């Protein structure tokens, strides 16, 4: 049997990908507005404007859909951060500033910021979601920070290897920003750029000299 012409296959593939992306976009809205438990696949399908059975052409179930939402929304940002860190030999402070700026611009200033908040809110009820997020996002992020800290320590840019041992400390202001902006921003606006800049100053400050007798 002769296959369909390439241009027809391309059109079908493009239409299929458009339906899949519409489902992902609708799912992101549903998950962040209703939570994982309350979000209904029927509502997601309706919002995406696709037939009811279409969702199962792309996703096994709601958890698989959620995981693909995370991979599509957060995964590329962290991949770009890793690529940025690997391709430059910039000093640790400069590299950390670039990573913080990208996190603020591409996650914290967009609806994607609701995904980590959702994990924090529902991870206890749905440990499989927490395990997935830890595996796909947290672990690669900490590994990246550890590599940067080790390189900086070896080059003498960091006086201590504390960040090699505890890279989560470098990530702390990002978590604080996520928590604060979701809860306390209406009461007291957080200066996120100032917080990140101050944190960089603390991390890259030279080690204090011991007083001489």
MDAnalysis code that builds the backbone (N, CA, C; Angstrom):
import MDAnalysis as mda
import numpy as np

u = mda.Universe.empty(639, n_residues=213, atom_resindex=np.repeat(np.arange(213), 3), trajectory=True)
u.add_TopologyAttr("name", ["N", "CA", "C"] * 213)
u.add_TopologyAttr("resid", np.arange(1, 214))
u.add_TopologyAttr("resname", ["UNK", "UNK", "UNK", "UNK", "UNK", "UNK", "UNK", "UNK", "UNK", "UNK", "UNK", "UNK", "UNK", "UNK", "UNK", "UNK", "UNK", "UNK", "UNK", "UNK", "UNK", "UNK", "UNK", "UNK", "UNK", "UNK", "UNK", "UNK", "UNK", "UNK", "UNK", "UNK", "UNK", "UNK", "UNK", "UNK", "UNK", "UNK", "UNK", "UNK", "UNK", "UNK", "UNK", "UNK", "UNK", "UNK", "UNK", "UNK", "UNK", "UNK", "UNK", "UNK", "UNK", "UNK", "UNK", "UNK", "UNK", "UNK", "UNK", "UNK", "UNK", "UNK", "UNK", "UNK", "UNK", "UNK", "UNK", "UNK", "UNK", "UNK", "UNK", "UNK", "UNK", "UNK", "UNK", "UNK", "UNK", "UNK", "UNK", "UNK", "UNK", "UNK", "UNK", "UNK", "UNK", "UNK", "UNK", "UNK", "UNK", "UNK", "UNK", "UNK", "UNK", "UNK", "UNK", "UNK", "UNK", "UNK", "UNK", "UNK", "UNK", "UNK", "UNK", "UNK", "UNK", "UNK", "UNK", "UNK", "UNK", "UNK", "UNK", "UNK", "UNK", "UNK", "UNK", "UNK", "UNK", "UNK", "UNK", "UNK", "UNK", "UNK", "UNK", "UNK", "UNK", "UNK", "UNK", "UNK", "UNK", "UNK", "UNK", "UNK", "UNK", "UNK", "UNK", "UNK", "UNK", "UNK", "UNK", "UNK", "UNK", "UNK", "UNK", "UNK", "UNK", "UNK", "UNK", "UNK", "UNK", "UNK", "UNK", "UNK", "UNK", "UNK", "UNK", "UNK", "UNK", "UNK", "UNK", "UNK", "UNK", "UNK", "UNK", "UNK", "UNK", "UNK", "UNK", "UNK", "UNK", "UNK", "UNK", "UNK", "UNK", "UNK", "UNK", "UNK", "UNK", "UNK", "UNK", "UNK", "UNK", "UNK", "UNK", "UNK", "UNK", "UNK", "UNK", "UNK", "UNK", "UNK", "UNK", "UNK", "UNK", "UNK", "UNK", "UNK", "UNK", "UNK", "UNK", "UNK", "UNK", "UNK", "UNK", "UNK", "UNK", "UNK", "UNK", "UNK", "UNK", "UNK", "UNK", "UNK", "UNK"])
u.atoms.positions = np.array([
    [0.856, -1.188, 0.000],
    [0.000, 0.000, 0.000],
    [0.892, 1.239, 0.000],
    [0.533, 2.151, -0.865],
    [1.301, 3.384, -0.962],
    [0.902, 4.309, 0.178],
    [1.893, 4.845, 0.876],
    [1.611, 5.741, 1.987],
    [1.119, 7.089, 1.509],
    [0.625, 7.876, 2.459],
    [0.143, 9.213, 2.139],
    [1.311, 10.102, 1.746],
    [1.076, 11.077, 0.860],
    [2.141, 12.007, 0.481],
    [2.714, 12.704, 1.715],
    [3.995, 13.102, 1.655],
    [4.634, 13.730, 2.824],
    [3.893, 14.945, 3.346],
    [3.351, 15.779, 2.437],
    [2.696, 16.994, 2.912],
    [1.433, 16.676, 3.705],
    [0.747, 15.572, 3.329],
    [-0.448, 15.179, 4.084],
    [-0.064, 14.625, 5.452],
    [1.016, 13.808, 5.476],
    [1.488, 13.296, 6.769],
    [1.901, 14.448, 7.680],
    [2.579, 15.426, 7.117],
    [3.017, 16.567, 7.918],
    [1.830, 17.337, 8.483],
    [0.788, 17.486, 7.681],
    [-0.402, 18.192, 8.158],
    [-1.077, 17.420, 9.285],
    [-1.158, 16.087, 9.121],
    [-1.772, 15.269, 10.165],
    [-0.950, 15.329, 11.448],
    [0.358, 15.239, 11.297],
    [1.227, 15.299, 12.473],
    [1.113, 16.648, 13.168],
    [1.043, 17.717, 12.385],
    [0.909, 19.050, 12.971],
    [-0.422, 19.189, 13.699],
    [-1.489, 18.654, 13.097],
    [-2.802, 18.724, 13.738],
    [-2.821, 17.905, 15.021],
    [-2.177, 16.740, 14.989],
    [-2.114, 15.899, 16.185],
    [-1.344, 16.598, 17.300],
    [-0.219, 17.204, 16.957],
    [0.576, 17.911, 17.965],
    [-0.183, 19.119, 18.511],
    [-0.964, 19.780, 17.654],
    [-1.758, 20.921, 18.112],
    [-2.809, 20.475, 19.123],
    [-3.451, 19.321, 18.876],
    [-4.431, 18.804, 19.832],
    [-3.752, 18.438, 21.153],
    [-2.606, 17.795, 21.055],
    [-1.871, 17.417, 22.275],
    [-1.491, 18.657, 23.079],
    [-1.010, 19.691, 22.396],
    [-0.609, 20.903, 23.102],
    [-1.808, 21.614, 23.706],
    [-2.939, 21.583, 23.013],
    [-4.151, 22.195, 23.562],
    [-4.566, 21.497, 24.854],
    [-4.427, 20.177, 24.885],
    [-4.740, 19.424, 26.108],
    [-3.773, 19.798, 27.223],
    [-2.484, 19.890, 26.906],
    [-1.489, 20.258, 27.920],
    [-1.759, 21.648, 28.481],
    [-2.097, 22.591, 27.607],
    [-2.381, 23.957, 28.064],
    [-3.610, 23.985, 28.968],
    [-4.652, 23.273, 28.562],
    [-5.866, 23.222, 29.375],
    [-5.604, 22.513, 30.696],
    [-4.770, 21.489, 30.665],
    [-4.448, 20.753, 31.890],
    [-3.663, 21.619, 32.861],
    [-2.718, 22.398, 32.348],
    [-1.960, 23.297, 33.223],
    [-2.900, 24.260, 33.932],
    [-3.822, 24.852, 33.182],
    [-4.796, 25.770, 33.790],
    [-5.630, 25.058, 34.847],
    [-6.072, 23.847, 34.543],
    [-6.924, 23.106, 35.480],
    [-6.163, 22.714, 36.733],
    [-4.953, 22.236, 36.575],
    [-4.179, 21.792, 37.735],
    [-3.838, 22.953, 38.664],
    [-3.448, 24.091, 38.092],
    [-3.035, 25.197, 38.961],
    [-4.235, 25.891, 39.599],
    [-5.391, 25.846, 38.949],
    [-6.560, 26.525, 39.505],
    [-7.371, 25.634, 40.447],
    [-7.352, 24.320, 40.214],
    [-8.192, 23.415, 40.994],
    [-7.402, 22.434, 41.853],
    [-6.116, 22.274, 41.557],
    [-5.340, 21.244, 42.226],
    [-5.405, 19.939, 41.455],
    [-4.508, 19.020, 41.780],
    [-4.461, 17.759, 41.048],
    [-5.703, 16.916, 41.308],
    [-6.110, 16.813, 42.566],
    [-7.224, 15.934, 42.910],
    [-8.534, 16.402, 42.291],
    [-8.772, 17.713, 42.322],
    [-10.060, 18.235, 41.871],
    [-10.150, 18.382, 40.355],
    [-9.025, 18.461, 39.673],
    [-9.056, 18.624, 38.220],
    [-9.687, 17.393, 37.567],
    [-10.614, 17.631, 36.631],
    [-11.324, 16.538, 35.967],
    [-10.915, 16.467, 34.500],
    [-10.659, 15.250, 34.037],
    [-10.262, 15.077, 32.646],
    [-11.343, 15.557, 31.690],
    [-12.614, 15.353, 32.041],
    [-13.705, 15.813, 31.178],
    [-13.652, 17.322, 30.990],
    [-13.367, 18.048, 32.069],
    [-13.277, 19.506, 31.973],
    [-12.069, 19.927, 31.146],
    [-10.970, 19.203, 31.296],
    [-9.762, 19.519, 30.530],
    [-10.009, 19.318, 29.040],
    [-10.655, 18.212, 28.701],
    [-10.974, 17.928, 27.302],
    [-11.881, 19.018, 26.732],
    [-12.887, 19.411, 27.510],
    [-13.804, 20.448, 27.043],
    [-13.077, 21.765, 26.824],
    [-12.198, 22.128, 27.750],
    [-11.453, 23.379, 27.618],
    [-10.496, 23.337, 26.434],
    [-9.974, 22.153, 26.139],
    [-9.050, 22.015, 25.012],
    [-9.771, 21.992, 23.671],
    [-11.088, 21.760, 23.702],
    [-11.857, 21.729, 22.469],
    [-11.614, 20.496, 21.616],
    [-11.375, 19.364, 22.283],
    [-11.140, 18.119, 21.547],
    [-12.166, 17.078, 21.979],
    [-12.269, 16.014, 21.203],
    [-13.206, 14.942, 21.530],
    [-12.780, 14.244, 22.816],
    [-13.742, 13.667, 23.517],
    [-13.485, 13.103, 24.842],
    [-12.406, 12.028, 24.823],
    [-12.442, 11.156, 23.830],
    [-11.473, 10.072, 23.792],
    [-10.088, 10.480, 23.324],
    [-9.964, 11.705, 22.819],
    [-8.686, 12.143, 22.259],
    [-7.576, 12.143, 23.293],
    [-7.922, 12.460, 24.521],
    [-6.900, 12.583, 25.557],
    [-6.135, 11.272, 25.743],
    [-6.833, 10.144, 25.532],
    [-6.195, 8.841, 25.750],
    [-5.324, 8.405, 24.570],
    [-5.348, 9.175, 23.503],
    [-4.410, 8.928, 22.411],
    [-3.004, 9.387, 22.783],
    [-2.942, 10.311, 23.756],
    [-1.658, 10.910, 24.122],
    [-1.222, 10.598, 25.556],
    [-2.189, 10.352, 26.445],
    [-1.862, 10.209, 27.870],
    [-2.610, 9.013, 28.456],
    [-1.919, 8.263, 29.318],
    [-2.531, 7.063, 29.909],
    [-3.643, 7.419, 30.890],
    [-3.370, 8.407, 31.745],
    [-4.305, 8.771, 32.806],
    [-3.961, 10.173, 33.289],
    [-4.604, 10.600, 34.363],
    [-4.397, 11.966, 34.849],
    [-2.977, 12.181, 35.351],
    [-2.411, 11.178, 35.998],
    [-1.040, 11.335, 36.485],
    [-0.061, 11.473, 35.323],
    [-0.238, 10.665, 34.295],
    [0.630, 10.776, 33.121],
    [0.484, 12.152, 32.485],
    [-0.736, 12.659, 32.427],
    [-0.975, 13.995, 31.885],
    [-0.252, 15.046, 32.716],
    [-0.359, 14.934, 34.035],
    [0.316, 15.895, 34.907],
    [1.827, 15.850, 34.696],
    [2.373, 14.650, 34.602],
    [3.817, 14.517, 34.415],
    [4.260, 15.145, 33.101],
    [3.450, 14.979, 32.064],
    [3.806, 15.584, 30.781],
    [3.668, 17.104, 30.827],
    [2.728, 17.603, 31.608],
    [2.620, 19.054, 31.803],
    [3.894, 19.589, 32.442],
    [4.362, 18.902, 33.481],
    [5.584, 19.335, 34.167],
    [6.777, 19.267, 33.224],
    [6.899, 18.163, 32.501],
    [8.030, 18.018, 31.575],
    [8.005, 19.110, 30.507],
    [6.822, 19.448, 30.035],
    [6.729, 20.456, 28.989],
    [6.920, 21.873, 29.483],
    [6.525, 22.129, 30.730],
    [6.586, 23.492, 31.257],
    [7.891, 23.789, 31.973],
    [8.329, 22.873, 32.827],
    [9.511, 23.095, 33.656],
    [10.769, 22.492, 33.035],
    [10.627, 21.332, 32.414],
    [11.785, 20.622, 31.883],
    [12.662, 21.449, 30.955],
    [12.083, 22.120, 29.938],
    [12.924, 22.903, 29.032],
    [13.672, 24.037, 29.722],
    [13.055, 24.644, 30.727],
    [13.724, 25.737, 31.442],
    [14.967, 25.223, 32.150],
    [14.835, 24.103, 32.848],
    [15.984, 23.546, 33.559],
    [17.025, 23.009, 32.581],
    [16.591, 22.485, 31.444],
    [17.551, 22.028, 30.432],
    [18.349, 23.204, 29.882],
    [17.685, 24.330, 29.666],
    [18.383, 25.524, 29.193],
    [19.335, 26.060, 30.252],
    [18.933, 25.989, 31.515],
    [19.813, 26.420, 32.596],
    [21.060, 25.547, 32.651],
    [20.882, 24.240, 32.494],
    [22.021, 23.324, 32.513],
    [22.944, 23.579, 31.328],
    [22.352, 23.798, 30.150],
    [23.163, 24.068, 28.961],
    [23.935, 25.371, 29.117],
    [23.278, 26.375, 29.692],
    [23.937, 27.657, 29.929],
    [25.130, 27.492, 30.852],
    [24.961, 26.695, 31.892],
    [26.043, 26.496, 32.858],
    [27.195, 25.701, 32.259],
    [26.875, 24.746, 31.394],
    [27.909, 23.874, 30.851],
    [28.735, 24.551, 29.758],
    [28.140, 25.489, 29.045],
    [28.840, 26.051, 27.881],
    [29.631, 27.310, 28.205],
    [29.576, 27.767, 29.436],
    [30.301, 28.978, 29.799],
    [31.276, 28.691, 30.919],
    [32.333, 29.471, 30.952],
    [33.343, 29.344, 31.995],
    [33.301, 30.568, 32.906],
    [32.131, 31.184, 32.994],
    [31.985, 32.415, 33.773],
    [32.213, 32.151, 35.254],
    [32.614, 33.176, 36.002],
    [32.762, 33.025, 37.454],
    [31.448, 32.588, 38.099],
    [31.557, 31.992, 39.264],
    [30.395, 31.440, 39.960],
    [29.322, 32.496, 40.188],
    [29.706, 33.682, 40.626],
    [28.724, 34.726, 40.908],
    [27.964, 35.122, 39.646],
    [28.677, 35.243, 38.538],
    [28.036, 35.609, 37.271],
    [27.091, 34.497, 36.816],
    [27.553, 33.248, 36.944],
    [26.738, 32.112, 36.531],
    [25.482, 31.998, 37.387],
    [25.633, 32.183, 38.691],
    [24.489, 32.101, 39.589],
    [23.483, 33.206, 39.287],
    [23.987, 34.400, 38.976],
    [23.095, 35.508, 38.622],
    [22.291, 35.178, 37.372],
    [22.934, 34.556, 36.383],
    [22.241, 34.193, 35.150],
    [21.171, 33.135, 35.412],
    [21.485, 32.161, 36.256],
    [20.513, 31.113, 36.573],
    [19.334, 31.680, 37.354],
    [19.604, 32.542, 38.316],
    [18.534, 33.164, 39.094],
    [17.637, 34.006, 38.190],
    [18.260, 34.757, 37.277],
    [17.484, 35.624, 36.392],
    [16.579, 34.800, 35.489],
    [17.104, 33.683, 34.998],
    [16.294, 32.819, 34.133],
    [15.151, 32.193, 34.918],
    [15.413, 31.760, 36.140],
    [14.358, 31.196, 36.981],
    [13.261, 32.228, 37.222],
    [13.671, 33.455, 37.524],
    [12.680, 34.497, 37.796],
    [11.864, 34.823, 36.549],
    [12.530, 34.937, 35.401],
    [11.848, 35.334, 34.172],
    [10.969, 34.222, 33.607],
    [11.482, 32.993, 33.588],
    [10.797, 31.914, 32.876],
    [9.879, 31.065, 33.749],
    [9.998, 31.187, 35.062],
    [9.135, 30.410, 35.954],
    [8.372, 31.317, 36.907],
    [9.103, 32.085, 37.708],
    [8.447, 32.860, 38.759],
    [7.505, 33.915, 38.202],
    [7.805, 34.469, 37.036],
    [6.975, 35.523, 36.448],
    [5.925, 34.974, 35.488],
    [5.718, 33.673, 35.481],
    [4.758, 33.045, 34.573],
    [3.841, 32.107, 35.367],
    [2.776, 31.629, 34.743],
    [1.912, 30.656, 35.433],
    [2.631, 29.364, 35.816],
    [3.804, 29.120, 35.248],
    [4.558, 27.910, 35.592],
    [4.941, 27.875, 37.065],
    [4.982, 29.041, 37.699],
    [5.343, 29.082, 39.125],
    [4.352, 28.288, 39.969],
    [3.149, 28.068, 39.453],
    [2.145, 27.345, 40.223],
    [2.445, 25.849, 40.307],
    [3.275, 25.336, 39.411],
    [3.564, 23.898, 39.430],
    [4.340, 23.499, 40.677],
    [5.464, 24.166, 41.012],
    [6.128, 23.818, 42.275],
    [5.221, 24.016, 43.487],
    [4.401, 25.055, 43.457],
    [3.475, 25.287, 44.570],
    [2.483, 24.131, 44.687],
    [2.036, 23.638, 43.547],
    [1.092, 22.519, 43.550],
    [1.734, 21.272, 44.145],
    [2.986, 21.035, 43.810],
    [3.703, 19.891, 44.374],
    [3.833, 20.041, 45.882],
    [4.178, 21.240, 46.335],
    [4.307, 21.477, 47.775],
    [2.971, 21.269, 48.487],
    [1.879, 21.681, 47.834],
    [0.564, 21.590, 48.464],
    [0.014, 20.164, 48.470],
    [0.279, 19.405, 47.408],
    [-0.376, 18.103, 47.265],
    [0.583, 16.919, 47.317],
    [1.867, 17.196, 47.509],
    [2.844, 16.113, 47.517],
    [2.611, 15.085, 48.604],
    [2.101, 15.524, 49.756],
    [1.847, 14.577, 50.843],
    [0.684, 13.639, 50.501],
    [-0.338, 14.169, 49.844],
    [-1.491, 13.340, 49.470],
    [-1.182, 12.440, 48.284],
    [-0.286, 12.914, 47.422],
    [0.055, 12.158, 46.218],
    [1.571, 11.992, 46.152],
    [2.112, 11.085, 46.956],
    [3.575, 10.940, 47.028],
    [4.209, 10.562, 45.700],
    [3.449, 9.924, 44.822],
    [4.019, 9.565, 43.524],
    [4.314, 10.810, 42.698],
    [3.507, 11.871, 42.877],
    [3.777, 13.131, 42.187],
    [5.024, 13.796, 42.754],
    [5.152, 13.755, 44.079],
    [6.338, 14.328, 44.717],
    [7.591, 13.588, 44.275],
    [7.505, 12.258, 44.201],
    [8.658, 11.463, 43.777],
    [9.035, 11.778, 42.332],
    [8.028, 11.925, 41.486],
    [8.282, 12.280, 40.089],
    [8.969, 13.635, 39.992],
    [8.452, 14.634, 40.698],
    [9.021, 15.982, 40.627],
    [10.439, 15.998, 41.191],
    [10.650, 15.263, 42.260],
    [11.992, 15.184, 42.840],
    [12.970, 14.576, 41.836],
    [12.526, 13.546, 41.149],
    [13.397, 12.860, 40.185],
    [13.653, 13.712, 38.945],
    [12.621, 14.361, 38.436],
    [12.720, 15.060, 37.162],
    [13.247, 16.484, 37.283],
    [13.020, 17.132, 38.426],
    [13.353, 18.552, 38.556],
    [14.372, 18.803, 39.664],
    [14.054, 18.364, 40.877],
    [14.903, 18.688, 42.023],
    [16.294, 18.076, 41.888],
    [16.361, 16.775, 41.624],
    [17.662, 16.105, 41.562],
    [18.568, 16.676, 40.471],
    [18.089, 16.860, 39.232],
    [18.963, 17.473, 38.219],
    [19.384, 18.893, 38.593],
    [18.463, 19.656, 39.209],
    [18.808, 21.013, 39.612],
    [19.899, 21.049, 40.661],
    [19.793, 20.176, 41.654],
    [20.814, 20.122, 42.698],
    [22.141, 19.610, 42.151],
    [22.089, 18.659, 41.235],
    [23.322, 18.167, 40.617],
    [24.031, 19.289, 39.861],
    [23.261, 20.109, 39.165],
    [23.841, 21.243, 38.441],
    [24.508, 22.219, 39.397],
    [23.812, 22.574, 40.473],
    [24.377, 23.504, 41.448],
    [25.620, 22.921, 42.111],
    [25.605, 21.630, 42.370],
    [26.770, 20.986, 42.983],
    [27.982, 21.048, 42.050],
    [27.762, 20.803, 40.771],
    [28.872, 20.872, 39.813],
    [29.441, 22.285, 39.734],
    [28.568, 23.271, 39.700],
    [29.028, 24.656, 39.646],
    [29.792, 25.022, 40.907],
    [29.282, 24.594, 42.059],
    [29.943, 24.909, 43.325],
    [31.302, 24.223, 43.417],
    [31.378, 22.984, 42.955],
    [32.661, 22.265, 42.999],
    [33.697, 22.967, 42.111],
    [33.283, 23.360, 40.933],
    [34.201, 24.069, 40.034],
    [34.650, 25.389, 40.644],
    [33.696, 26.121, 41.233],
    [34.036, 27.404, 41.846],
    [34.980, 27.221, 43.023],
    [34.760, 26.176, 43.807],
    [35.637, 25.922, 44.957],
    [37.039, 25.546, 44.488],
    [37.127, 24.744, 43.456],
    [38.432, 24.341, 42.927],
    [39.192, 25.531, 42.346],
    [38.459, 26.515, 41.825],
    [39.113, 27.690, 41.248],
    [39.359, 28.785, 42.279],
    [38.968, 28.529, 43.517],
    [39.195, 29.506, 44.563],
    [38.157, 30.608, 44.636],
    [37.046, 30.471, 43.908],
    [35.992, 31.486, 43.939],
    [35.120, 31.342, 45.184],
    [35.072, 30.154, 45.740],
    [34.365, 29.904, 46.990],
    [35.379, 29.406, 48.010],
    [35.414, 30.075, 49.152],
    [36.404, 29.702, 50.168],
    [36.066, 28.368, 50.820],
    [34.786, 28.019, 50.860],
    [34.337, 26.789, 51.512],
    [33.701, 25.861, 50.486],
    [33.706, 24.577, 50.792],
    [33.013, 23.614, 49.933],
    [31.599, 23.337, 50.442],
    [31.060, 24.254, 51.232],
    [29.738, 24.053, 51.837],
    [28.667, 23.812, 50.782],
    [28.722, 24.547, 49.664],
    [27.702, 24.381, 48.628],
    [27.876, 23.082, 47.855],
    [29.066, 22.530, 47.854],
    [29.261, 21.215, 47.251],
    [28.550, 20.166, 48.100],
    [28.649, 20.333, 49.413],
    [28.022, 19.378, 50.328],
    [26.522, 19.611, 50.456],
    [26.102, 20.869, 50.394],
    [24.688, 21.211, 50.577],
    [24.240, 22.185, 49.485],
    [24.114, 21.737, 48.242],
    [23.742, 22.646, 47.152],
    [22.342, 23.223, 47.289],
    [21.511, 22.605, 48.126],
    [20.166, 23.131, 48.329],
    [20.201, 24.550, 48.874],
    [21.282, 24.917, 49.575],
    [21.397, 26.270, 50.110],
    [21.396, 27.311, 48.991],
    [21.973, 26.969, 47.851],
    [21.983, 27.907, 46.729],
    [20.589, 28.090, 46.149],
    [19.760, 27.057, 46.277],
    [18.407, 27.074, 45.712],
    [17.386, 27.690, 46.663],
    [17.787, 27.909, 47.912],
    [16.844, 28.335, 48.947],
    [16.033, 29.578, 48.586],
    [16.635, 30.660, 48.051],
    [15.824, 31.851, 47.781],
    [14.761, 31.630, 46.715],
    [14.969, 30.677, 45.818],
    [13.947, 30.377, 44.823],
    [12.717, 29.764, 45.496],
    [12.959, 28.869, 46.451],
    [11.844, 28.277, 47.192],
    [11.134, 29.327, 48.034],
    [11.913, 30.193, 48.684],
    [11.318, 31.271, 49.478],
    [10.455, 32.159, 48.588],
    [10.956, 32.474, 47.395],
    [10.200, 33.323, 46.475],
    [8.877, 32.683, 46.088],
    [8.901, 31.380, 45.803],
    [7.672, 30.678, 45.432],
    [6.655, 30.710, 46.562],
    [7.110, 30.435, 47.778],
    [6.204, 30.395, 48.921],
    [5.682, 31.784, 49.266],
    [6.578, 32.764, 49.274],
    [6.184, 34.111, 49.688],
    [5.195, 34.729, 48.701],
    [5.513, 34.644, 47.408],
    [4.662, 35.303, 46.422],
    [3.279, 34.670, 46.340],
    [3.151, 33.408, 46.736],
    [1.837, 32.767, 46.688],
    [0.995, 33.057, 47.918],
    [1.634, 33.506, 48.999],
    [0.907, 33.662, 50.263],
    [0.913, 35.092, 50.791],
    [2.075, 35.719, 50.792],
    [2.221, 36.996, 51.487],
    [2.340, 38.212, 50.574],
    [2.420, 38.014, 49.272],
    [2.596, 39.157, 48.374],
    [1.492, 40.210, 48.502],
    [0.218, 39.809, 48.698],
    [-0.805, 40.849, 48.878],
    [-0.589, 41.691, 50.133],
    [0.132, 41.139, 51.103],
    [0.388, 41.859, 52.355],
    [1.681, 42.651, 52.268],
    [2.718, 42.004, 51.807],
    [4.023, 42.655, 51.664],
    [4.709, 42.113, 50.420],
    [4.901, 42.985, 49.446],
    [5.507, 42.575, 48.185],
    [6.964, 42.196, 48.395],
    [7.350, 41.069, 47.849],
    [8.727, 40.604, 47.986],
    [9.586, 41.172, 46.864],
    [10.724, 41.724, 47.242],
    [11.701, 42.197, 46.266],
    [12.526, 40.996, 45.820],
    [12.021, 40.280, 44.835],
    [12.681, 39.048, 44.406],
    [14.080, 39.313, 43.852],
    [14.254, 40.290, 42.946],
    [15.619, 40.550, 42.463],
    [16.572, 40.908, 43.593],
    [16.086, 41.705, 44.552],
    [16.935, 42.065, 45.684],
    [17.291, 40.865, 46.537],
    [16.318, 39.972, 46.749],
    [16.577, 38.762, 47.529],
    [17.637, 37.896, 46.858],
    [17.490, 37.691, 45.557],
    [18.438, 36.852, 44.837],
    [19.826, 37.483, 44.799],
    [19.884, 38.806, 44.614],
    [21.180, 39.489, 44.570],
    [21.886, 39.407, 45.918],
    [21.135, 39.602, 46.996],
    [21.730, 39.520, 48.332],
    [22.223, 38.114, 48.623],
    [21.458, 37.134, 48.194],
    [21.874, 35.745, 48.406],
    [23.181, 35.457, 47.668],
    [23.306, 35.979, 46.453],
    [24.549, 35.786, 45.707],
    [25.727, 36.428, 46.431],
    [25.499, 37.599, 46.986],
    [26.568, 38.274, 47.725],
    [27.034, 37.422, 48.903],
    [26.078, 36.831, 49.600],
    [26.429, 35.999, 50.762],
    [27.212, 34.764, 50.325],
    [26.744, 34.121, 49.258],
    [27.385, 32.886, 48.815],
    [28.800, 33.117, 48.306],
    [29.005, 34.241, 47.632],
    [30.308, 34.476, 47.010],
    [31.204, 35.388, 47.824],
    [30.788, 35.739, 49.051],
    [31.615, 36.613, 49.887],
    [32.900, 35.896, 50.274],
    [34.027, 36.613, 50.301],
    [35.279, 35.969, 50.719],
    [35.212, 35.556, 52.177],
    [35.935, 34.513, 52.492],
    [35.949, 34.007, 53.864],
    [36.590, 35.032, 54.789],
    [35.941, 35.250, 55.927],
    [36.471, 36.223, 56.879],
    [37.782, 35.725, 57.465],
    [38.715, 36.632, 57.608],
    [40.001, 36.258, 58.178],
    [39.910, 36.193, 59.696],
    [40.610, 35.231, 60.250],
    [40.648, 35.128, 61.699],
    [41.524, 36.244, 62.261],
    [41.113, 36.861, 63.369],
    [41.927, 37.941, 63.941],
    [43.273, 37.408, 64.405],
    [44.281, 38.181, 64.143],
    [45.626, 37.793, 64.579],
    [45.864, 38.268, 65.993],
    [46.587, 37.476, 66.756],
    [46.856, 37.837, 68.147],
    [48.094, 38.715, 68.231],
])
